[in-house]
Amino acid sequence: MSIARQLVEELSRDEEARGMLVEQLITHIVKDRRVRRLMLTAIVRDIATRDDVRREAESVREELKREIENTRGELRREIESVRSELRKEIEDVRSELRKDIESVKGELKKEIESVRSELKKEIGDVRSELKGDIDGLRKDILDLRDRVSRLEGQMALFVRLFIAFNVPILVGVIGTLLLLLWRAMVGAPVP
């Protein structure tokens, strides 16, 4: 095993020795100007300049613009695709609704026609019943007119008979009353 390897192993095990080595190296770096310059030169090479940062930022900006434009294009295509799908679905739903409405219209027309024919039949039945009833009432009215006419004729006959039988009696009673009244007025004796 080499001495360098032994030294590295020893430093990794002994923390205090490691700290002492670091102190020595830092002190040497601080004191030696040439070493400091070498270290700074190496560090500056790795540090980016402002121009490097600007170029990198511009590159990133351009890349972001391209990505944004690509994303916009994809979104527009996706939106247009969704619009087309929605239009198609809306037209499908509209078509189905029209078919359903037409179907319901047909069913309602059939139902209305059915109800209409039933009502016409019932109205016809009621008309015939009422016509029969009206004809019956007309017959009854004619019968009543005939009866009233017969009653009027009979009443006229009854009144004539009443007058014929009662007038002579009335004339006799009136004559008797007048005679009594005359005798009473003249002072003649009443029989």
SVG drawing of the C-alpha trace seen along z (x, -y; Angstrom):
<svg xmlns="http://www.w3.org/2000/svg" viewBox="-202 -50 206 52">
<polyline fill="none" stroke="black" stroke-width="0.4" points="0.0,0.0 1.3,-3.5 1.9,-6.2 -0.7,-8.4 -3.3,-5.8 -2.3,-5.2 -2.5,-9.0 -6.0,-9.2 -7.2,-6.3 -5.7,-7.8 -7.4,-11.2 -10.8,-9.6 -10.5,-7.9 -9.0,-10.8 -11.1,-13.9 -8.6,-15.9 -5.8,-15.2 -8.1,-16.1 -8.8,-19.5 -5.1,-20.1 -4.4,-19.3 -7.1,-21.7 -5.7,-24.5 -2.3,-24.0 -3.5,-24.0 -5.6,-27.2 -2.7,-29.0 -0.4,-28.0 -3.1,-29.1 -3.6,-32.5 0.2,-33.1 1.1,-32.0 0.0,-34.5 0.6,-32.1 -1.6,-29.4 -4.3,-31.9 -4.1,-33.1 -4.3,-29.6 -7.4,-28.9 -9.2,-32.1 -8.4,-31.4 -9.9,-27.9 -13.0,-29.3 -13.5,-32.1 -13.5,-29.7 -16.3,-27.8 -18.3,-31.0 -20.6,-32.2 -20.3,-35.7 -23.3,-38.2 -23.2,-37.6 -23.3,-33.9 -26.3,-34.4 -28.0,-36.7 -27.4,-34.3 -28.7,-31.4 -31.8,-33.5 -32.5,-34.4 -32.1,-30.8 -34.5,-29.7 -36.9,-32.5 -36.9,-31.4 -37.4,-27.8 -40.3,-28.9 -41.9,-30.9 -41.7,-27.9 -43.2,-25.7 -45.9,-28.2 -46.8,-28.5 -46.8,-24.7 -49.0,-24.4 -51.3,-27.1 -51.6,-25.3 -52.3,-22.0 -54.9,-23.7 -56.6,-25.3 -56.7,-22.0 -58.0,-20.3 -60.6,-23.1 -61.7,-22.8 -62.0,-19.1 -64.1,-19.4 -66.3,-22.0 -66.8,-19.7 -67.7,-16.8 -70.1,-19.0 -71.8,-20.3 -72.2,-16.7 -73.6,-15.6 -75.9,-18.6 -77.2,-17.8 -77.7,-14.2 -79.6,-15.2 -81.6,-17.7 -82.4,-15.0 -83.4,-12.6 -85.6,-15.2 -87.3,-16.0 -88.0,-12.3 -89.3,-12.0 -91.5,-15.1 -92.9,-13.7 -93.6,-10.4 -95.4,-12.1 -97.3,-14.2 -98.4,-11.1 -99.4,-9.4 -101.3,-12.5 -103.1,-12.8 -104.1,-9.1 -105.3,-9.6 -107.2,-12.8 -108.8,-11.1 -109.8,-8.2 -111.3,-10.5 -113.0,-12.5 -114.6,-9.4 -115.7,-8.2 -117.2,-11.6 -118.9,-11.7 -120.4,-8.2 -121.5,-9.3 -123.0,-12.5 -124.8,-10.5 -126.1,-8.1 -127.2,-11.1 -128.8,-12.7 -130.8,-9.6 -131.9,-9.2 -132.8,-12.9 -134.6,-12.7 -136.6,-9.7 -137.3,-11.7 -138.3,-14.8 -140.6,-12.7 -142.1,-11.2 -142.6,-14.7 -144.2,-15.9 -146.6,-13.0 -147.4,-13.7 -148.0,-17.4 -150.3,-16.4 -152.1,-14.0 -152.4,-16.8 -153.7,-19.2 -156.3,-16.7 -157.3,-16.1 -157.5,-19.9 -159.6,-20.3 -161.9,-17.5 -162.0,-19.0 -162.8,-22.4 -165.6,-20.9 -166.9,-19.0 -166.6,-22.1 -168.6,-24.2 -171.2,-21.4 -171.2,-21.3 -171.6,-25.1 -174.5,-25.0 -176.1,-22.2 -175.6,-24.0 -177.1,-27.1 -179.9,-25.3 -180.9,-23.5 -180.2,-26.3 -181.6,-29.3 -185.3,-28.3 -184.6,-27.6 -182.9,-31.0 -185.7,-32.7 -188.2,-31.1 -186.3,-32.1 -185.7,-35.6 -189.4,-35.9 -190.4,-34.7 -188.1,-37.1 -189.4,-40.0 -192.9,-39.0 -192.1,-38.9 -190.3,-42.2 -193.3,-43.8 -195.8,-42.6 -193.7,-43.8 -193.5,-47.1 -197.2,-47.4 -198.2,-46.0 -199.9,-43.0 -200.0,-39.8 -197.2,-37.3 -198.7,-33.9"/>
</svg>
